Amino acid sequence: MQKIVNFKQNLDYYIKLIDTRTSSGDYLGALDAGRRAYENAKTRIDRESINILIGQIYYEMGLYALSCEHFFRAVRIPETRAGAFFGIGRNLVKMNNPKLALEYFEATLDIGGTQDFSGAVLEWTYEIKQQLQTPMAENNTLAIARNLVKMHKADQAVMLLSPLANNNIDAKIMLADVLVLAEQYARAREILFDILRDNPANVQALLVLCSLCLAEKDLCSLEINLQKIAGIPLKFNQLVLVGNMYAAISKFDKAITFYQKAQQQDEYNTKILLFLAIAYYNLGDTQEALYYIGQARWVDIENPVLNIYYDIFSRNLVEPPLAIVTQIPHKIAESKLQAIFSAINSDNFCDSFNRSLLMADDIEWCFMQKNPDLTNRLAKALSRCKKKKAVKLYQKLLISVRLNKEQKFSLTKYAMLNENVREIDLTSNYRYRSFKTKLPSAFRQNAMFREGYVNAFCFAEINGMDVNFDKITEKLTKNQVFSQILPDFDENVLACLYFCENAQVLNQACIYFGVDSNRVIRAINEYRLLV
């Protein structure tokens, strides 16, 4: 493991322990040593340097997102920034984002640091060039459709996917999957049978058909189709899905078989470790449940859900069967949510948050529920708090691997709108930026324009799009849109205008924001944005 930073003498013991355990493949022991070193660090430079070492350990474990999270913490100070950028670049290569990785390697050389990275950067740059020569299937439409599904906008995802379904098999299967979520079972079945008629061994189509059988509670057909899949080599996500389906019909022993196969492909995946723990608990084997949940906690010690489940298993707080989900049982969750909602609805949320010892952890857990309404309310409340404790949590949430892109959309949006969180270290696409000057001064006094701009900016960020915001803003302000607003003009129409130069992306934005494309086209023509 390459050394990136130097430590003071009083941390030598822990650093040697990290090296020894990493060299022997004891990554969990190395993580423990790293955490103990962090607790004993006296200066901020030492703490961020240890974050780099922990990031390197996660890299060796293949947990690239968790690795990035620790590297981003080290980005915050100049002394460790070069090493952090280098580490992020390596992770991004492994996460199949070579173009963005190249930006970080270039930034590493520009910044400089405690060591010369030029040789290592050249090696990784060569690997990136090899990747870029390989054809990569990048389909923005499918990515945006996935985002819509996560935001519980299945109908809009159907609209986006339907035109592609005739010529794109992936879009066709995804459309069937979304139709199952939208409870349009007959149409989904027709699409799936059409695919399987020509290709009866299409695993992804069979998995969606199993989802359809489960949704319709046709358990007999579900087991027949699961048996068809059993003899086919499956990828990690497919193994997890099959395990979850067996768990849904209370066949936990078969679920464990598939979870263990998935664990062989990703040994330290905390979701799989949690699922194994829940499955064993449901079978009455509390000791095995505690073993797997304990392993998960060693990997991701900051995950509040894992700590809650450990408490449940060790004290038998809930009767099985527990659902195979990454959320905690309903009764425990209900009391936590009620306390958070009471705090949000009070007039002194910021003061209560600042005084409480537990609210920060509970808020982080609430974000992990992936509930769009709850996310918006929490992001809005937190962004109004100017005190250091709230800003620190806000930035922690933005670099957390436990939040999805849409949640970071909300966090970024309200931070920009309220301008209380002056600097945000990370957006959903792993770019390190400051949003301090992103909001155009001309929009600051107009709430509709301010929100429209922020919506467009966040949409571009979560989908990794490069958009010239200054160009459209200049045209809008030059044409004095403020005094010539069309009758049906609103913040969503404005958001779409920023994507007017690309017809396909414009159509995607219209669907995403739920806007009639004709309204947007009228505004584009009226304000002469393409002239």
N, C-alpha and C positions, 0 to 999 in steps of 0.2 A: 504493500500500500504506500503510495507516494506521499512523502512529507510535504506539507504546503506551508506550515507556519512553525515558529519556534516558541517554546514555552519557558516560563521561569522555572528555576530549579525545584521549587516546592511542588510542582505538578509532574515532575519526572516519573515518579512511581506509577501514577495512573496512566501516563502515556506509554510507558513500557508495558504495562499490563494490557492496554488496548492492543498494542502491536503483537504481544505474545499470543493473546487469545484469538486475534484475527488470523494470525499465521497458522494456528492449529485448527481453524475452521469453527471455533467456538464463538459464533457471532452474537449469540444472546449474552454470553459472558462479556464480550467486548462492549456491547451496548450498556451493560450494567456498569462496567468500569468507566465508560464515557459519561454516564449520568452522575456517577459519584465525583468524577473530576469536575463536572460543571457545578455541582453543589459546593465544592471547595475552592472554586476559582475566585480570586479577589478583584480582578479588574474586568472591564468590559471587553478588552482585547482578548484576554484569556477565555472568557465565556464564548465569544463568537468564534474563536479558534477551535474550541471544543465542539461547537456546532458543526464546523467543517469536518472534524474527525468523525462525528456521529453520522454526518451525511455520507462520508466515505464508507462507513460500515454498512449503512443501508444500501449503498450502491453494490457492495459485494454480495449482499443478500438478494439482490434483484428487485428491491423495493424502491423503484426509481422515483415515484411520486413523493414518498416519505423522505427520500434523500434530498429531493429538491426543496422540500419544506425547510429542512435544517440549513441547507445552503443559503436560502433566501434570508434567513435570519442573520447570517453572516455578511450579507450584502450591505447591511446598514452602516458599517463603519469602513473607512478607507483602508485600514490595515489588513483586513481579511477579504476585501471585495474581489481582488484578482483571483484568489483561490476559490472563492464562492462561484464566480462566473465560470471558471474552468470546470468546476464540479457540475454546475447546472448544464453546461454544454454537453458533457459526457452523458448525463442522464437523458437529455433531449434526443441524442443520437439513438439511445436504446429505446426511447419512447416513440421512435419513428417520426421525429420532427427535425430532420437534418438542416433545413433552411434556417430555422430559428436557432439551432445549435451553432451554426456558423456565425451568427450575430454575436453570440456569447463568447466564442473563441476570439473573434476580432476585438471585442471589448476587453478581453483578458490581456491581449498584447498592448492595447491602447493605454490601459490603466497602469500596467506594470505591477510589481508587488514584491514580496519578500524573497521570491525566487524567480528564476528565468523559466518561463513556461513555453518558450518558443518551440523547443524540440517536441514536447508532448502535443502542443497545438497542431503542429505540422502533421503528426501521425494521425490525429483525430480528423483533421481536415481531409486527409487522403481517404479515410473511411467514409466521410460524408460524400465526397465526390463519387466514390464507388456506388453509394446508395442512390445518388441523384441520377446516375446513368441507368438504374433499373427503373422500368416503367412503374409509376405509382398511381394507383386508382384513387384520385381525389375528387369526390363528388359533393359539392357544397349543398346540393339539394337534399341528399340523404342525411347529411349532418344536421341541417336545419330541421328536417322532419323529426329526427331523434330528439332535438331540443324541444320541439312542440309537444311531443309525447310526454317528455319529462315534466312539462309545464301543464299537463292535463288538457291540452288543446288537440284532442284526437281528430276532431272534425276538420281543423285546419291542416293537420298532417295528411289526412285523406285527400284533401284538395290539392296539396302539393305533390303527392306521390302518384295520383291517378294518371296524369299525362305521361309519366315515365314507365308505367307498369307494362305497356305493350312491348317495349324494346329492351328493358333492363330487368333481368331475373332477380337481382337483389332488391330493386324497388318493388317488384311484384310480391316477393315474399314479405318485405317490410309492410307493404300495403295490407296484406292479409293479416299480419300481426296487429297492426293498428286497428283494423276492422274488428278484430276480436276484442280489443280494449274498448272500442266504441259500441260493443254488443250488436254489431251487424253480422251475426253468425252465418246466415245463409250465403251472403256475398263472399265472406271469407272462405267458407267451405268450397264454393264454386272455384275460386282462384287456386286454392291448394290442390284440389282434385285435378285441375287442369295441369298444374306443374308436375304432380306425381304420376299422372298418366304417361307423360313422356320420360320422366326420370324418377322411378319409384324409390331410388336410394338417396334422394336429395335430403340430407340430414336436417338442414335448416327448415325445409318445408315440413318434414315430419315432426320436428320440434314445435313448430307453430300449430300443426294439427293436434298435437298432444295438448297444447295450451287451450285450443278450441274445445277439445273433449272435456278438459277440466272445467272450463268456464260453463259448459252446458251440463256438468255433473254426469257425463256419460262415462262412468268409471270402467265399464267393461271395454269399450273402445280405447280408452286411455291405456289400459294395461296391454292390450294387443299391440298398439302402436309403440309403446315403450319397449316391448320385446323385440320389435323390428329394429330398434335403434341399438339394442344391447350389444350386438355383435359387430358394430361399426366403430372404428377408432374415432374418438371424440376429442375436440379441443377443450381447453380449460372451461370456458364459459358454458359450453354445451354440457359438460359433465356436471357442473353446478346446477344447471337448469333441470336436468333429469333427476338429480338428487332431490331438488326442491319439489318436483312433482310427486316422487315417491313419498316424501315427507307429508305432502298435502293430503295423501290418502292413508296416512298413518302407517306406512310401511318403512319404519325408521331404520330397520336393519339393512334393507336394500339402499336406502338413502345414504347410509354410512359408507357402503361399498363405493358409491360414485364420488362421495366427498373425499374419500381417501385416495382415489385415483386422481382427483383434482389436486390434492395436496402434494402428490408426487411430482406434479408439474410446477407447482408454486408452493414450496415448503413453508414459507413464512407468511402466507396470505391470511390476514387476521379474520376476514369474513368466513373463510373455510374453517378455520380453527373454531370460530364461534358457532358455526352451523354444526360441526361435529360435537361440540359441547352440548348444544341444545338437543341434538338427536340422542346422545347417550343419556342425558337427563330424562328425556321422554321414555327411554327404555328402562329407567330405574337405576342406571349405573352412575351414581353421583360421583364416584371417585374418578372415573374416566372423564366425566363432564368437567370436574375441577382441574384435571390435568390439562385438557385442551384450552379451557378458558385462561388457565395460568400461563400457558405458552403464548396465547394471544396478547395477554397483558405485558409479558416480557418484551414482545415485539413493539407494541404501541402503547406505552405507559400513559400517554396523555388522552387516550380515548375514554370518555366518561361512560359510554355504553358497556364496555368490557368490564369496568369496575362495578357497575350496577349488577351485571349478570353474575360476576364472581360472588357478590354478596347474596344474590338469590340462591345460587347453588350451595354455597357453604352453610346457609341457614335454612334451606328448604322453604323459602318464603312463598313460593307459588306452586300450586299443584300442576303436574303435567297433565295433558300435553301442552307444551309451549309452541307457538308458531315459529317456523324457521324464517325469521326476519332479523334485520339489524336494528330493530326497535325493541324497546323494553316492554314488558307486559302492560296491558291496558290500565289496570288499577293504579300501578305505580306511576305510569306516565300521566294519568289524569290529574293526580295530586300535584305533580311538578308543573304541568301546563297551567293549572288553575292559579298557582302561585305567581307564575310569570305573567299571565294575563292581568292579574290584579295589579302587579307592579306597572305594566305598560299603561293601563287605564288610569293610573293615579296621576296627580298633578306634580308629584315630586319624584318621578322615575330616576332622574340622574342622581339625586341625593341618596335615594334608597340603594341604587346600584353601587355608589361609591362607598357606602357604609357596610354593605353586605359582604360576608366572606364566601358565600356559596352561590350568589346570583350569577357570577361570571361563568362558572361551570355549568349551571342550569341553562343559561342562555346558549352556551356552546352546544349542549345536548339538544336544545330546541331546534337549532339550525340543522342538526343532523336528521331531523324528522322529514326534511325535504318537502315541507308543506309551504306552497307559494304564499298563501295569505299570512301565515305566521312569520315567514321570512321577511315579507314586506313590512309588517308591523314592527318586528324587532329591529330591522335595519333602519327604519325611520326613527324609532325611539333612540337607538344608540347613536345615530349620526348627529343628534341634537346635543349630546353630552360633550362638553369641551374638555373635561378633566382628563388627566393623563391615563388613568386606569381604563376609561372607556375607549380612548383612542388606541391604547395598547391592545385591547381585546379586538377592536375593529380590524387592526392590521393583522392580528393573529388569525382571524377568520378568513381574511383575504388570501393568506398563504396556506390555509389548511387544506389538506388533501381530502378531508371529509365533506367538503362542500362542493356542490356541482356548479357548473357555469352560470346557470340561471340565478342561483343564490348570490354569486359574486356580481352578477348583473345588478341585482337589487342593492347590494352593499355599495357598489361603485356609484350607482345612480344617486342614492341619497347622500353619499359623501360629497358628490359634486354639487348637488342642489343646495345643500345646507352650508357647504364650505367650512364646516367646523373641523373636519378631518383634513388637514391641509396637505398632507402627503400620504399617498397610498403606495406601498412598496410593490404591489403585485396585482395584476389583473388575471382573469381566468386563463389567458393563453400563455402564462409564464413570463411575460415581458416585465422588465423592471422599469417603472415609469413614475414620474410625479405628475399628478393631475392638478397641481396648484394653479397652473395657467391655462388649463384646457377649456374652461368655459369662456366663450367670447364675451368681451365687455359689453357689446351692444345688446346682449340677451339678458344681462343681469337683472334688469328692471321689468322684464316681461316674463311672467310665470309660464305661459304657454310655450314661448320660444325656448326658454331655458329647459323645460322638460322635454320638448321635442328633440333638441340638440343632444341632450344626455341620453335619451332613448336610442338615437341613431348611433352615438358613439359606443354605447355599451353593446348594441347589437353587432357592430363591426368587431368589437373586441372578442366577444364570446365565440364568434365564428371565424376568427383569424383573418379578417379582411383588411386590406390596405385601402383606405379611402381618403381622398383629399378634402377634408372638412373645411379648411380655410377657403378653398375655391368657391364652394357652394355658399358658405356664410357670406363671403364678399359679394356674391351676386345677389343674394337675398337682401342684404342691407343696402346695396347700391340701388336696387329697384324699389327701395322704400316700402318693403312688404308690410312693415308695421302699420302703415296708414292705408294700405290697399289690400287688406285681408279678404279673401273670398268668403262667401257665406258659409260654406261647409268646411272651412279650413280649421284644423285643430292640431294638437301636438303630435298625433300619430301620422297625419298627412305630412307634417314638416319632417318627421323622422324619415319617412320614405323618400322625400326629395333628395336626401343626401346620397341616394343610390341610383340617381336618375341616369347616370352614364353607362350603366350596364343593365340591359333589359331583363336578363335572367335574375340577377340579384334584386332588382327592383320588384319583380314579381314575388320573389321569396320574402322580401321585406313587407310587401302589402299583405301577404297571407299571415306573416308573423304578427303584425300589428293589427290585423283584422280590419283593413281599410279597402274600400272599393278602389280598384286600380284606376277607374275612370276619373275619380276625384283627384288622384295624384297627377294623372296625365294633364288634366285641365290646369292644375296649379303649375306644372312644368311649363306649359305653353304660355300661360298668363305672365309668368315671371321670366320667361325667355332664358331658362337655365341651360339649355343645350345650344344656344346661339353663341 
